[in-house]
């Protein structure tokens, strides 16, 4: 199988991820922060080391400002529901994921907030940073954007947007589901108020891991209450990070694996990872761009791309193409709408969806060439022959 669905979940993982999770499960899989015995202390140490490694990757001064969640969706919901109040206005984009759009829609439906959606300026999903300045109102409390589109791979001007948010005095919530571990993220230098990230994508950890960074000056009300291991005699939820958002037993084996993935990234370097993925998507792009039956919705010219090539084959639905690539060529891709309906409406693919190819760090040039040859062959075979 040629696995080109890394935008959903990275595979394979660095070997260290498997080893560290297996070792933890066999030797010290106890509840962190819930007791003082040796195994509990070892588990707590695993969580601490993971916070510290992630903090170094994102330039976070205080690792305790990072709380672990099950995924980026949970982190985004905590950030959105936990900060917005009656009468607030939010700015987002059409390229954002339902993990942002659905919480905003729910709050608007309940009459709590209003929000503005910034539209892309071309079919690749490029967003003009100046649009955010124009959209700010007197009651704007938050700007929330994706780091990179999970549909086309386009990288949003997140550093510029962060500076706009700083100048306008509004919060900036960055959804780093696509791009964390590949693109540079500096929460201080980029004026990021809150950062939501998954562990299972570019950070190369397992599923069921993720987190939320919350800057010191951000007031956040937890949306889940429960046991934290701290102040257990009180019935009130702790009001300090990370305990306030870490109710219940953490996925400590997953966090051990996530830490191994982040350690691998820091050792390898995001620049090296980004360059390798850039070379792979350029090979994909150049291999299919000349095919007249193919229309590309990702670009490598003039805009940054986090590692996605999205396309359609003339006269074919995206699901049909993806199914053939799987059944005949054993290539794993993602068809459809990628949980981003406004993006597909904006770029004109709402009826067909798109086929998404997303190589990973461990994808080989030979696998890319095989994929190019397979896609080009697919366009020459009459429909109904597969």
Secondary structure, DSSP 8 states (H G I E B T S, - for coil): -EE-BTTTS--S--HHHHHHHHHHHHH----TTS--SHHHHHHHHHHHHHHHHHHHHHT-S-GGGEEEESSHHHHHHHHHHHH--TTEEEEEETT--HHHHHHHHHHHHTTSEEEEEE--SSTT----THHHHHH--TTEEEEEEESB-TTT-BB--HHHHHHHHHHHT-EEEEE-TTTBTTB---TTTTT-SEEEEESSSTT---TT-EEEEE-TT-----S-----SSSTT-SS---STTGGG--S---HHHHHHHHHHHHHHHHH-HHHHHHHHHHHHHHHHHHHTT-TTEEE----SSS-BSS-EEEEETT--HHHHHHHHHHTT-EE-B-S-TT-HHHHHHHT-TTT--EEEB--TT--HHHHHHHHHHHHHHTTS-TT--
